[in-house]
């Protein structure tokens, strides 16, 4: 091939290479969705109500009625409060378990027992304790999200090089100073991973938790649309839940990721990160 032909070739954009596969996969998924609900389903089948071409008009109807955006805001508020409770409880508990072998041996059977219980199993107890409203939803989200935070925090403490703590003790650092200067910086990545996993679990639990008598939120809106036999709106809310969950995970991946600092290198070496 001549050099002229090579030069005439347009360079492939790395940004385009990074973005076209996801968009292609989304297009294929939407096509399969349309195929199953429009072509494969019979003309009198209820499945046709869930077809993708009905989603955008249903979203427009929900927005024009002024219900979708307030429901999204209510769900986000409950998610934030539940995650905050889980973090406030889970990080100190994980530190205690990771730093104290006696506490770890005593508590791990209870922790393993409780974390294997489905959070929605606590729904009757949550309603009995807190009544109807925000509080039982906060409780169920926190009960689901706390265990990834606890386990990842404790695992981060176990992964600390004991030599770092010995050096800190040799300089006369108190327990509080060791915690602040050695332990917390060392476990930051593990805690961030626990928070991201907790976010995903909390988002999954949020929707069924909002079916416990509350009058707002995305879970409530699914029940409300089902009771009205508006199955196109049910599908529209499901799409909104998936899109918001994707955005939340993307934000967590970029906001909670561990910041890496460059390490000075000699000439001829390639730069790397700690």
Secondary structure, DSSP 4 states (H G I P E B T S, - for coil): --HHHHHHSPPPPHHHHHHHHHHHHHHHHHHHHHIIIIIIS-TT-GGGGG-GGGHHHHHHHHHHTT-HHHHHHHHHHHHHHHHHHHHHHHHHHHHHHHH-HHHHHHHHHHHHHHHTS-GGGGHHHHHHHH-SSHHHHHHHHHHHHHHHHHHHHHHHHHTS-HHHHHHHHHTT--HHHHIIIIIHHHTHHHHHHHHHHHHHHHHHHHHHHTTSS-SSSHHHHHHHHHHTT-HHHHHHHHHHHHHHHHHHHHHHHHHSSPP--BPP--TTSPP-B-
